Each structure stands twice: as C-alpha cells, then as structure tokens.
Amino acid sequence: MSSEHEHSPDHGEVVLAQFSNEMVRLYKEQFGRGPTRARSHWAGEDAILCTLEDSMTPAERTLVRMGEHQRLRDTRMFFQYATEAEFREAAERITGREVRAFISGIDAEHDVSTELFYLTPR
C-alpha cells in the first residue's frame, strides 16, 4: 500500500536523483570510473530510464579510436550483465518495486549509456 507522499512530485524527483546517484556509484564500482553526467526519468508509470554520459575508461576510449565499437559494446555488456543483480537490487531498493526487466546499452561513438528498468505495475 502506498502513501500519498510516494506520489508527490517532490518524492518523484528525490527517487530519480537517488536513482542517478546509485547508477553513478555502480558504474564507478564496476568500471573504475563513474560518468560525469547522469539523469533519470520516468518512462511512463512502470519504467525508469537512466542516461549516463562520459563513462568510458581510457582503455575504452582507445578501443573507440581503433574503431573497435562492437568489441567495446560486447565487453561493457558482459560486465553489465555479470553484475545485473546489483543493478536490479539498487532499483528495487530505491523504488520499492520489483524489477521485471533490465536493459543496458551504450553508444560507443558518443559515450552515452542507458540503463532501463521495467518495474512491476503498482
């Protein structure tokens, strides 16, 4: 059962700020470097989209310069899904809802990553 406070605009903004901060922390822990910009948005009532920018390590930037975009995406996705439980746990803790699907991606050329969480409906 949810309270009126959970549906207030201020509470929603706090959740999104916490969400962005937690994604930055996880990236830093996982890749050794956190993004310099992160923002999260509700995508409807049951999904949160977090966009993270400037998160590549120097080694990953070298792969991009070498034209190894797919190798970078494959490596990132391997690590991302190896720690999927940590990403799901963070989303569930912050939102108070179960994550029913998690999708991660990166645009290697522009150093923009996305974490998308589909939550169980209320």
C-alpha positions as CSV (number, residue, x, y, z in Angstrom):
1,M,0.0,0.0,0.0
2,S,1.5,3.4,-1.0
3,S,1.1,6.7,0.7
4,E,0.1,10.0,-0.9
5,H,3.6,11.2,-0.3
6,E,5.0,8.5,-2.6
7,H,3.0,10.0,-5.5
8,S,4.0,13.6,-4.8
9,P,6.2,15.4,-7.4
10,D,8.9,16.1,-4.8
11,H,9.1,12.4,-3.9
12,G,9.4,11.5,-7.6
13,E,12.3,13.9,-8.0
14,V,14.0,12.5,-4.9
15,V,13.7,9.0,-6.2
16,L,15.1,10.0,-9.6
17,A,18.1,11.8,-8.0
18,Q,18.8,8.8,-5.8
19,F,18.5,6.6,-8.8
20,S,21.0,8.6,-10.8
21,N,23.4,8.7,-7.9
22,E,23.2,5.0,-7.4
23,M,23.8,4.3,-11.1
24,V,26.9,6.5,-11.0
25,R,28.2,4.6,-7.9
26,L,27.6,1.3,-9.6
27,Y,29.5,2.4,-12.7
28,K,32.4,3.6,-10.7
29,E,32.5,0.4,-8.7
30,Q,32.2,-1.7,-11.9
31,F,34.3,0.1,-14.4
32,G,36.6,2.1,-12.1
33,R,35.2,5.4,-13.4
34,G,31.9,7.0,-12.9
35,P,30.1,9.0,-15.5
36,T,30.4,12.8,-15.3
37,R,26.7,13.3,-16.1
38,A,23.7,11.2,-15.2
39,R,20.0,11.8,-15.2
40,S,17.0,9.6,-14.7
41,H,13.4,9.9,-15.9
42,W,10.2,8.0,-15.5
43,A,9.2,6.5,-18.8
44,G,5.5,6.0,-18.1
45,E,4.4,4.7,-14.7
46,D,6.4,1.5,-14.7
47,A,9.8,2.2,-16.2
48,I,12.8,4.3,-15.3
49,L,15.4,5.3,-17.9
50,C,18.8,6.5,-16.7
51,T,21.1,8.1,-19.2
52,L,24.8,8.3,-18.2
53,E,27.4,10.2,-20.2
54,D,31.2,10.3,-20.3
55,S,31.7,7.0,-18.5
56,M,34.4,5.4,-20.7
57,T,37.8,4.5,-19.2
58,P,41.0,5.5,-21.1
59,A,41.3,1.9,-22.4
60,E,37.7,2.0,-23.7
61,R,38.4,5.3,-25.5
62,T,41.4,3.7,-27.1
63,L,39.1,0.9,-28.4
64,V,36.9,3.6,-29.9
65,R,39.9,5.3,-31.6
66,M,40.8,1.9,-33.0
67,G,37.3,1.6,-34.4
68,E,36.5,-1.3,-32.1
69,H,33.0,-0.2,-31.2
70,Q,31.5,-3.6,-31.2
71,R,34.3,-5.0,-29.0
72,L,33.7,-2.2,-26.5
73,R,29.9,-2.8,-26.5
74,D,30.4,-6.6,-26.1
75,T,32.8,-6.0,-23.2
76,R,30.6,-3.5,-21.5
77,M,27.5,-5.7,-21.9
78,F,29.4,-8.7,-20.4
79,F,30.3,-6.7,-17.3
80,Q,26.9,-5.1,-17.1
81,Y,25.0,-8.4,-17.1
82,A,27.6,-10.1,-14.9
83,T,26.5,-7.5,-12.2
84,E,22.8,-7.4,-13.1
85,A,21.8,-8.4,-9.6
86,E,23.4,-5.3,-8.1
87,F,21.6,-3.0,-10.7
88,R,18.3,-4.7,-10.0
89,E,18.8,-4.5,-6.2
90,A,19.5,-0.8,-6.4
91,A,16.4,-0.1,-8.5
92,E,14.2,-2.2,-6.2
93,R,15.6,-0.6,-3.1
94,I,15.1,2.9,-4.3
95,T,11.6,2.5,-6.0
96,G,10.2,-0.1,-3.6
97,R,9.1,-2.1,-6.6
98,E,10.3,-5.3,-8.2
99,V,12.3,-5.0,-11.5
100,R,10.7,-7.3,-14.1
101,A,13.1,-6.5,-16.9
102,F,16.5,-4.7,-17.2
103,I,18.1,-3.5,-20.4
104,S,21.5,-1.9,-20.7
105,G,23.2,-0.3,-23.7
106,I,26.0,2.0,-24.8
107,D,26.6,4.3,-27.8
108,A,30.3,3.8,-28.0
109,E,30.9,6.6,-30.5
110,H,29.3,9.2,-28.3
111,D,30.0,7.7,-24.8
112,V,26.3,7.7,-23.8
113,S,25.0,4.7,-21.8
114,T,21.4,3.8,-20.9
115,E,20.1,1.7,-18.1
116,L,16.4,0.9,-18.5
117,F,14.4,-0.8,-15.7
118,Y,10.8,-2.1,-16.2
119,L,9.1,-2.3,-12.9
120,T,6.1,-4.4,-11.9
121,P,2.9,-2.4,-12.1
122,R,1.6,-1.0,-8.9
